[in-house]
Every structure is written in structure tokens, then in C-alpha cells.
Amino acid sequence: MSPEHGANTEHGANPEHGTGPEHGPGPAGGVKSAGADRAAGPLLALSTILIGLMAGLFFAFDVSVMPGLAAGDDRTYVTAMQHFNAAIDGNGLFGTVFVLALLATAAAALVEYRRGRRGPAVWAGAAAVAYLVVLVITFAVNIPLNNELADAGDAAKMTGFAVVGKFKGTWVTTNILRTLLCTAALAALARALLLHGRATPR
């Protein structure tokens, strides 16, 4: 019997007909791998949307809210900022976007890295780091100032407005920094999405 028609082991071990690495270790492994691969694109898109929302919020304060308040008197400044902070602190949707932006971006970077797509992983990772710095600034500077303003009590009964000076100086400056960092993260995610699209088989 000729080798072409026999049950020789060479034919059985041919990677084109066997279960080589490209075929996965089996149905379960293949499904898991494919699922992780499919999650990368949606995660990048979600991250871009969430960080875009945060960048827009900070930008709105930079160009309208804070300059508008600064044009009025200190008592109005305190009252308005107290109301703004209370509205944001009690908003579950804001809290979700604020935290999920970091989680989704970090997850996207991890999935891209595990799939061997170094380009998208690096850019998504850079976006995650930039947004992490935003969170650090928020918890280290902006939130303590917000709490100080809340502890000042009723603006109508205040006699000193030193906290307003801190807002016009420190709070406004760090908010501009948060805007710039979020914008940089947004640009990095846009680059990651572009590279992801180029690396994804059609």
C-alpha cells in the first residue's frame, strides 16, 4: 500500500488537518479566545465615549461655569458651587461614568495586550494612565476643596470668603489640568481604535 493511501502518521500530524495553535485547544478554548477578541473593540469604543464625556464636563467648567461665577460676587460664587457639587455628588450616573472610564480603558488595554496587539495596547494603556492621574488630582485637590466649601455652610451667613480665592486659583488650575489629561487620553484612545481596526481581520 502506498504512503498516499495508507494511515501513516505524517498525514495525521499535518498541521493543516490537525489541531495546531491556530485552531485552539478545543471548542471551549476557541470560544473563550474569540470572545476576548470580540470584546476589545467594544471596550475601546466604550472607553472613548466615557472619557469623552468626562473631558466635556471638565471643559464646560473651564470655559463657562468658572468664568461666569468669577464675574459675580463671592456669596453667589459659594452658593452656586455648593449646589453644583451637591448635584454631582448625588448623581449616580456621573459616579458610574467617573469610575467606569478607568475600568473600561484599563480592561481594553489588557485585552489588546493579551491578544498580541501591542500598538492598541500601548495607546489604551497610556490613556488609562492619563485618566488615573485625573482621578488622583480629583481626590487629592478638587474634592477636599469641595468639602471645604460645603463645610462653610450657608453662604448668606458667611463673613469670610477665603475659600473662594482657593477655588479661583487652585481649583480652576487643576480643573484645566484635568481637561488636558482627559483630552490626551481621548486622543490616545482614538489612536488605539484606529490601530485596532487595522489589526482586525475583515
C-alpha angles and dihedrals in degrees: 000000000000121000090243092064101032131091094254118165094234092069092046092052095047106130090219089064101028136068102277124167092277091061095052128230093289142308095304094049092045093052092048092049093047091048092053090048092052091049094060097074097046091046091053091047092048091048091051092051095047096047089044089057091051092048089051092050094051091044091053090056090048098053105029120007101049097038089047093052092045089058091062134060124290095249092056089045092057095044094049095046091048089054093045092051093046091051093050095043091053095046113103093191091057091048091051094050092043094056101028091057090069096041094049093046094048090046091051091052091049094049092048090049093049090050090054096248099135098175098057090039093056094048094045089047090052089051091051091051092048091051091046088058087053090056092048091051091047095052095039100044119004100044094048089052090048089052091049090053092049091050090055088076128202110012090212090065098043119113099180127048104187089130089065089062090053090053095047090050115026101020095047093046095050091046090056087051090051090052092051093047093049090048090051090049090050091052091049091052091049088055091047091052091050093050091044090054092051092049096047114094114241 
